[in-house]
Amino acid sequence: MSTAPGEETAGNPYRAPSAAMHEAMIDAQIDAAVAVHDRHPLLASVVGDNFALYARRWHLDEAGGRWPRPWHWPAFLFGFHWLMYRRMYLVALAVLIANLAIGTAMALLNLAWVGIVLSLGLQVSLGILGNALYRWHCRRMVARTQARFSGQPERINAELVRRGGTSRLALGLGLALFVVLRLLEGA
């Protein structure tokens, strides 16, 4: 049994949607992304190009402001380096100090398994809290910039763009620091 072009068959769940239906779905997704961007333009300025991704992770498209999605793979896998890349320098410093303390405790106590458990616990914590930490960092930056440049919307936006986003330089410095620490550890 054949159907006319453009006619949907309700009995076949594997049939691809029609082109018009697919375009309507894409248009709705674009409209939703634009609406979230329009409601949170300062956060969009801080985050930069990945704002649509983080808006979904932070549930900015939903009313009620739920807790951010609980898992962040880059924070789990790359920890300190992801924090440096996202310009969260204070948190990165805290993670670096925690890692150095774990390494020192491993060397002094000669209990490698304790260090492995603590290091893994730190990485899992970053994976769980990565989205919330980044949202906190971005909102804090917006609040501080608004307080500093009150009544100057163009200056606020320019400052958020300048200080937000990502930093390849900070990532490179973080990687260089990692190499230096590894070399010192081996010496």
N, C-alpha and C positions, 0 to 999 in steps of 0.2 A: 504494500500500500504506500503510495507516494503522497507527499504533501506539497502544496503550492509554495513557491519561494516566499520567505518571510513569515510563514505560518509556524507557530511553535507547537511542538508535540509534548503534551504534559506527561505522557507515559514513558518518555525516554530521558532519564536523568543524566545520561552521558552526552547528550546533544549539546554542542557549543551554543552559547547565546547568540542571538542575531547581532549584526553589526550595530544597529541602532540602540539595542539594549546595552551593548558593551560601551558605546560612546556615552550613553546616559550615565552609566556607572562611573566612568572616568570623569565626566563633568561634575558629578556629585562629589567625588573625592577631591577634585581641584577646588570646588566651592567650599568644602569643609576646611581644607588647608588654608585657603585665603581668609576665611572667617576667623580661624584660630590666630593666624598672623595678625589680623586687624585688631583682635581683642588684646593681644600681648605683643605690641610692636617693640617695646623695650627689651623684653626677653629675647625676641627674635634678633635684635641688634647684638645682644651679648653672645648668643649661641652661634650665630652666623649661618653658614650653609646647611647645617644639619638640624635646623630648627624643627622642621616637620617631623623628623624622627624623634627628637626629644619631646616635642609636644605630645606625641602619642605615648611615649614612655611615662611622661608626667601626668597623663590624663587631662591635659589642658582643654581638650575638645569635649570633655564631659562636664556637666554641671556638678557641683559638690566638691570638686577638688580632692579626689581620692589620693591615697598614698601612692607614690610612684611604683611602677612595676619593680618587683623585688630583685631582679637579676640583671646584671650588666656584664656581659662577657669580656669586653675590653678591660674593664676595671679588674676583673678576676684574673685574666691572663697576663696583663701587663702592669698592673698596680701602679707603682711609682712612675713609670714612664707615661702611662695614660694620664695620671694626675698632672705631670709636667706639661704634656701636650695640651691639656685642657686649661692650663694656667692656674691650677689650684695649688699654688706653691706652698702654702702653710700646711695643707693636708699632706702634700708630698714630703715635706720636711718631717712631719710626724711619722709617716710611714718609714722614711729612711732611718730615723732614730730608732723606731721599733725594730726594724730589721737589724740594725747594728747591735742593739741590745740583745736580740735573740742570738746573733752570731757570737757575741761576747759570752753570753751564758753557756752556749754550746761548748766554747773553747775552755771555759773555766770549770764547768761541771763534767765535761767529757761525756755528755749524754746526747748523742746525735739525734735519737728518736724524739726527745723533748723539743729540740730545735725544729725538727721537721714538722711536728704537730703544731707548734706555735706559728711557724711560717705559713703553713697551710691554713690555719685558723685566721691569720691576718688576710690572706688572699681571699678566702671565702667571705670574710667580713666586707672586704672591698667589693666583691661581686654582689653581695646582698645590698649594700648601702650605696653603691656607685651612682645610681640615678638620683637618690635622695641627696647625696653630697653635692652633686653637680647642680641640682635645682636650688639647693641652699646657697651655693656659691654664686649662681647667676642672680638670684633674688637679692642677695646681700650687695652685690655689685650695683644693681639697679637702685636700691635704696640709698646707698652711699653716694652715688652719682647724682641722684635727684636732690639729696640734701645739700650737696656741695654746689651744684649749679641750678638752684631753685629759680624757676621763672625763665630759664633759657633752654627751651626744648631742642633747638638745633644743636646747642653745645652738649646737652645730655646725650643725644643720639650719637654725635660724633665721638664723644668720649667712650661710650659703650662699645662702639664699633672698634675703636682704637685699642681698648683694653680687653675686649672680649675675644671670642673666636678661639682659634688654636694657635700654637706657637711651635713651629718646626725647630726654631733655634733652641727653645727650652727643652724640647725632646732630644736634640743633639747634645746639649749640655748634660742632660740626665744620663744619656748613654755613655758619654765620655766619663762622667763621674763613676758610673758603674764599672767601666773598664779600669779606671784608676784604682778604685777600691779592691777590685779582684787582683790587680797586680800587687798592691800593698799586702793583701791577704796572703799571697803566695810567697812574699819575700821574707 
